[in-house]
Amino acid sequence: MKLLHCIVIAIFVAITSCTIEKTDYEAELNVETTEFITFEEVTSITTDNYTISIEALNGTLYKGYNEIHLKITNTATNENLEDAHVTFLPIFTDANGNKASCPHDYHLDYDETEGYYLGYSVFTSESDSTVNWTLYVDFEDNSELYAVNHPITVKEQTNLNLNMTAFTGHDDEQYFIALVAPQSPSVAQNDLVAGIYKYNKPANPAGTFPDLSQYSYSIVEGHTLLIDPRMPEPSMGNHSSPNNEDLTQETDGLYHGVVNYTMTGNWTLNFILKNESGDIIKGTEVSTEFTPGIDGEKGELHIDILF
């Protein structure tokens, strides 16, 4: 009799969780994600006898993580510069004239096989009427230095699987987590890739603009990013999934793990960031209680995704 009672309760909970009326999450499920694989030119800059071409996926710079390909051509000789000591600095200016940057690769390395300088930029906001982005590029040729700046447009990232978050850790440092992959997840165990970065607080007042010491960022090394994925909409009861793997850093500097999506829809990736000593930098555990009918609980460090 006791066994029968438990079975009846289990069936009731299952039916209830599947029939509870959806909230406005339902409209979001109509969004389709597109996986971009082709790098195209975003913009080009001409100075003296040189043309600088900036490429990114889909020919667009988005809020969040962007892999950057940069080519410099001497238009007089039609040759590409291969040892130009290229530096790359994105700066945004707000409506009050305040300037800041974002996590980025300042010294770009040349990829001989592909024929371009390789780097990244994690843009923290899209361009709008109050925010303008400018790219500062310095390079060298024949022992002569060249410095150019050029306005760029950063667009809203509509693919929520590539969302990002910025936060202040318990150590009073400013951190950034940006999702890199997958662009288009599947109902399966997905390789989850993220970049984790930190702002390097300047030790001295600003010098001549642009003073790199004021806009310095670094890759966070040797940390662990614990993951707890949940479906937060009321009809799903904030349930999680099995066989997830926490994110750890690999040789490419990015953090790699596994997230298991058991169905399509809205998911929240709840994180806890720990340093090399196991101390929590940010993040809280989420209750394992099944909560049909109400919005799911989210940890203090999380990123919402949708596929």
C-alpha positions as CSV (number, residue, x, y, z in Angstrom):
1,M,0.0,0.0,0.0
2,K,2.8,2.4,0.9
3,L,4.5,1.6,-2.4
4,L,1.3,2.3,-4.3
5,H,0.9,5.6,-2.5
6,C,4.5,6.7,-3.6
7,I,3.8,5.7,-7.2
8,V,0.6,7.8,-7.3
9,I,2.5,10.8,-5.9
10,A,5.3,10.4,-8.4
11,I,2.8,10.2,-11.3
12,F,0.9,13.3,-10.0
13,V,4.1,15.3,-9.8
14,A,5.2,14.3,-13.3
15,I,1.9,15.2,-14.8
16,T,1.7,18.5,-12.9
17,S,5.2,19.5,-13.9
18,C,4.4,18.9,-17.6
19,T,1.0,20.6,-17.6
20,I,1.6,23.8,-15.6
21,E,0.9,26.7,-17.9
22,K,4.1,28.3,-19.2
23,T,5.1,31.9,-18.5
24,D,6.6,34.3,-21.0
25,Y,9.4,31.7,-21.4
26,E,7.2,30.2,-24.1
27,A,7.8,33.1,-26.5
28,E,11.5,32.8,-26.1
29,L,11.5,29.3,-27.4
30,N,10.8,30.5,-30.9
31,V,14.3,31.9,-31.1
32,E,16.6,30.0,-33.4
33,T,20.3,29.9,-33.0
34,T,22.7,30.0,-36.0
35,E,26.2,28.6,-35.8
36,F,28.7,30.8,-37.6
37,I,31.9,29.2,-38.9
38,T,33.2,31.6,-41.4
39,F,35.5,34.6,-40.6
40,E,34.7,37.7,-42.6
41,E,36.0,41.2,-42.7
42,V,34.5,43.5,-40.0
43,T,36.3,46.7,-41.1
44,S,39.5,47.8,-42.7
45,I,41.8,50.7,-41.8
46,T,44.1,52.5,-44.2
47,T,47.1,54.5,-43.0
48,D,50.1,55.6,-45.1
49,N,51.0,52.6,-47.3
50,Y,49.3,50.0,-45.1
51,T,45.8,48.4,-44.9
52,I,44.7,46.7,-41.7
53,S,41.9,44.2,-42.0
54,I,39.9,43.1,-39.0
55,E,38.0,39.8,-39.3
56,A,35.5,38.0,-37.0
57,L,32.9,35.3,-37.2
58,N,30.1,36.4,-39.5
59,G,31.9,39.6,-40.1
60,T,30.4,41.1,-36.9
61,L,31.7,42.0,-33.5
62,Y,29.3,41.0,-30.7
63,K,29.0,41.7,-27.0
64,G,30.8,38.8,-25.4
65,Y,33.7,36.7,-26.7
66,N,35.1,37.4,-30.2
67,E,38.0,35.7,-31.8
68,I,39.9,38.3,-33.8
69,H,41.9,37.8,-37.0
70,L,44.0,40.8,-38.1
71,K,46.0,41.2,-41.3
72,I,48.3,44.0,-42.3
73,T,49.3,44.6,-45.9
74,N,51.9,46.9,-47.3
75,T,50.0,48.3,-50.3
76,A,53.2,49.5,-52.0
77,T,54.7,46.0,-52.1
78,N,51.4,44.0,-51.7
79,E,53.1,42.0,-49.0
80,N,51.7,41.0,-45.7
81,L,53.6,42.0,-42.5
82,E,54.6,38.9,-40.5
83,D,56.7,40.4,-37.7
84,A,55.0,43.7,-37.0
85,H,54.8,43.5,-33.2
86,V,51.0,44.3,-33.3
87,T,49.1,45.6,-30.3
88,F,45.4,45.7,-30.1
89,L,43.4,47.9,-27.6
90,P,39.6,48.4,-27.7
91,I,38.3,51.4,-25.8
92,F,34.7,52.5,-25.2
93,T,33.6,56.0,-24.3
94,D,30.3,56.6,-22.6
95,A,28.0,59.7,-22.8
96,N,29.9,61.4,-20.0
97,G,33.3,61.0,-21.8
98,N,34.4,58.2,-19.4
99,K,36.7,55.7,-21.0
100,A,37.2,52.0,-20.3
101,S,38.2,48.8,-22.0
102,C,37.3,45.1,-21.8
103,P,39.2,41.8,-21.6
104,H,41.3,41.5,-24.7
105,D,44.6,40.1,-26.1
106,Y,46.9,43.1,-26.3
107,H,49.9,41.5,-28.0
108,L,48.7,39.6,-31.0
109,D,50.7,36.6,-32.2
110,Y,51.2,35.9,-35.9
111,D,49.9,32.6,-37.2
112,E,52.3,31.6,-40.0
113,T,50.0,28.8,-41.2
114,E,46.9,30.9,-41.5
115,G,48.6,34.2,-42.4
116,Y,47.0,36.5,-39.8
117,Y,47.6,37.9,-36.3
118,L,45.3,36.1,-33.8
119,G,43.7,37.5,-30.7
120,Y,40.4,38.0,-28.9
121,S,38.2,40.6,-27.4
122,V,35.4,40.2,-24.8
123,F,33.2,43.3,-25.5
124,T,31.2,44.1,-22.4
125,S,28.5,46.2,-24.0
126,E,27.1,46.8,-27.5
127,S,27.4,50.1,-29.3
128,D,24.4,52.5,-28.9
129,S,23.7,56.2,-28.6
130,T,25.6,56.4,-25.3
131,V,28.5,54.0,-25.9
132,N,31.1,54.3,-28.7
133,W,33.9,51.8,-29.3
134,T,37.3,52.7,-30.8
135,L,40.0,50.3,-31.8
136,Y,43.7,51.3,-31.2
137,V,46.2,49.3,-33.2
138,D,50.0,49.9,-33.1
139,F,52.5,48.0,-35.3
140,E,56.0,48.2,-36.6
141,D,57.6,47.9,-40.0
142,N,61.3,48.5,-40.9
143,S,61.9,49.8,-37.4
144,E,59.2,52.5,-37.8
145,L,56.2,52.6,-35.5
146,Y,52.7,53.2,-36.7
147,A,49.6,54.0,-34.5
148,V,46.0,54.1,-35.8
149,N,42.6,54.3,-34.2
150,H,39.3,53.5,-35.9
151,P,35.6,53.4,-34.7
152,I,34.0,50.0,-34.6
153,T,30.5,48.8,-34.0
154,V,29.7,46.1,-31.4
155,K,26.3,44.5,-31.8
156,E,23.9,42.8,-29.4
157,Q,24.6,39.1,-29.0
158,T,21.2,37.5,-29.8
159,N,22.6,33.9,-29.3
160,L,22.1,33.5,-25.6
161,N,24.4,30.4,-25.7
162,L,27.2,33.0,-26.0
163,N,26.2,35.1,-23.1
164,M,28.6,36.6,-20.6
165,T,28.6,38.1,-17.1
166,A,30.7,40.6,-15.2
167,F,31.0,40.6,-11.4
168,T,33.1,41.6,-8.4
169,G,34.5,38.7,-6.5
170,H,34.8,38.3,-2.7
171,D,38.4,39.3,-3.2
172,D,37.2,42.7,-4.5
173,E,38.6,42.0,-8.0
174,Q,36.6,42.5,-11.1
175,Y,35.9,39.3,-13.1
176,F,34.4,38.4,-16.4
177,I,33.0,35.0,-17.6
178,A,32.2,34.7,-21.3
179,L,30.7,31.6,-23.0
180,V,32.7,30.6,-26.1
181,A,31.0,27.3,-27.1
182,P,28.8,25.6,-28.1
183,Q,27.1,28.1,-30.3
184,S,24.3,25.7,-31.0
185,P,23.9,23.1,-28.3
186,S,22.1,19.8,-28.8
187,V,20.1,17.6,-26.5
188,A,23.1,15.7,-25.3
189,Q,26.3,16.2,-23.3
190,N,27.9,19.3,-24.8
191,D,31.5,20.4,-24.5
192,L,31.2,23.8,-22.7
193,V,33.9,26.3,-23.2
194,A,34.3,29.7,-21.4
195,G,36.8,32.4,-21.0
196,I,37.5,33.8,-17.5
197,Y,39.3,37.1,-17.2
198,K,40.2,39.7,-14.6
199,Y,40.8,43.4,-14.7
200,N,44.3,44.4,-13.5
201,K,43.9,47.4,-11.2
202,P,46.3,50.2,-12.1
203,A,49.0,51.0,-9.5
204,N,49.4,54.6,-10.6
205,P,47.3,57.5,-12.0
206,A,46.7,57.6,-15.7
207,G,49.4,58.9,-18.0
208,T,49.1,60.0,-21.6
209,F,46.0,58.4,-23.3
210,P,45.8,55.6,-24.1
211,D,47.8,54.5,-21.1
212,L,47.9,50.7,-21.2
213,S,48.3,50.4,-17.4
214,Q,44.7,51.7,-17.1
215,Y,43.3,49.2,-19.5
216,S,45.1,45.9,-18.6
217,Y,43.3,42.6,-18.3
218,S,44.6,39.1,-17.8
219,I,43.3,35.5,-18.2
220,V,42.5,33.9,-14.9
221,E,44.8,31.0,-14.3
222,G,44.3,27.7,-12.5
223,H,40.8,28.3,-11.2
224,T,37.8,25.9,-11.3
225,L,34.3,26.8,-12.4
226,L,31.7,24.5,-10.8
227,I,28.6,24.1,-12.9
228,D,25.0,23.3,-11.9
229,P,22.6,23.6,-14.9
230,R,18.9,24.1,-14.2
231,M,15.7,24.7,-16.2
232,P,14.2,27.7,-14.4
233,E,10.8,28.1,-15.9
234,P,7.9,27.1,-13.6
235,S,6.8,24.1,-15.6
236,M,10.2,22.5,-15.3
237,G,10.5,22.8,-11.5
238,N,14.1,24.0,-11.8
239,H,15.4,20.5,-12.4
240,S,19.0,19.8,-13.2
241,S,20.7,17.1,-15.2
242,P,23.3,14.3,-14.6
243,N,26.8,13.8,-16.0
244,N,27.9,17.5,-16.0
245,E,31.6,18.2,-15.6
246,D,33.1,21.3,-13.9
247,L,35.2,23.6,-16.1
248,T,39.0,23.6,-15.7
249,Q,41.6,25.4,-17.7
250,E,43.4,23.8,-20.7
251,T,46.4,24.8,-22.7
252,D,44.5,27.3,-24.9
253,G,43.8,29.4,-21.8
254,L,40.1,28.7,-21.9
255,Y,38.0,26.7,-19.4
256,H,36.5,23.4,-20.6
257,G,33.8,21.2,-19.1
258,V,30.6,19.4,-20.0
259,V,27.0,20.4,-19.7
260,N,24.2,17.9,-20.3
261,Y,21.0,19.4,-21.7
262,T,18.3,16.9,-21.4
263,M,15.8,18.9,-23.5
264,T,15.6,22.1,-25.5
265,G,14.4,25.3,-23.8
266,N,15.6,27.8,-21.2
267,W,18.5,26.8,-19.0
268,T,20.4,28.6,-16.3
269,L,24.1,27.8,-15.8
270,N,24.7,28.3,-12.1
271,F,28.4,28.7,-11.4
272,I,30.7,28.7,-8.4
273,L,34.2,30.1,-9.2
274,K,37.0,28.8,-7.0
275,N,40.7,29.8,-7.0
276,E,43.7,27.6,-6.9
277,S,43.4,27.1,-3.1
278,G,39.7,26.1,-3.4
279,D,38.4,29.4,-1.9
280,I,35.1,30.6,-3.4
281,I,35.6,33.8,-5.5
282,K,31.9,34.0,-6.3
283,G,28.8,31.8,-6.5
284,T,26.3,30.0,-4.2
285,E,24.8,26.6,-4.3
286,V,21.2,26.2,-5.6
287,S,18.6,24.2,-3.7
288,T,17.9,20.7,-5.1
289,E,14.2,21.1,-4.1
290,F,11.8,20.4,-7.0
291,T,9.7,23.6,-7.3
292,P,6.9,23.2,-10.0
293,G,4.8,26.3,-10.6
294,I,7.3,29.0,-9.6
295,D,10.4,30.5,-11.2
296,G,13.5,28.5,-10.4
297,E,16.1,29.7,-7.9
298,K,19.3,31.0,-9.4
299,G,22.8,31.3,-7.7
300,E,24.5,34.6,-7.3
301,L,26.8,33.7,-10.2
302,H,24.9,32.5,-13.3
303,I,24.4,32.8,-17.0
304,D,21.0,32.2,-18.7
305,I,21.1,30.4,-22.1
306,L,18.5,29.2,-24.6
307,F,18.4,26.7,-27.4
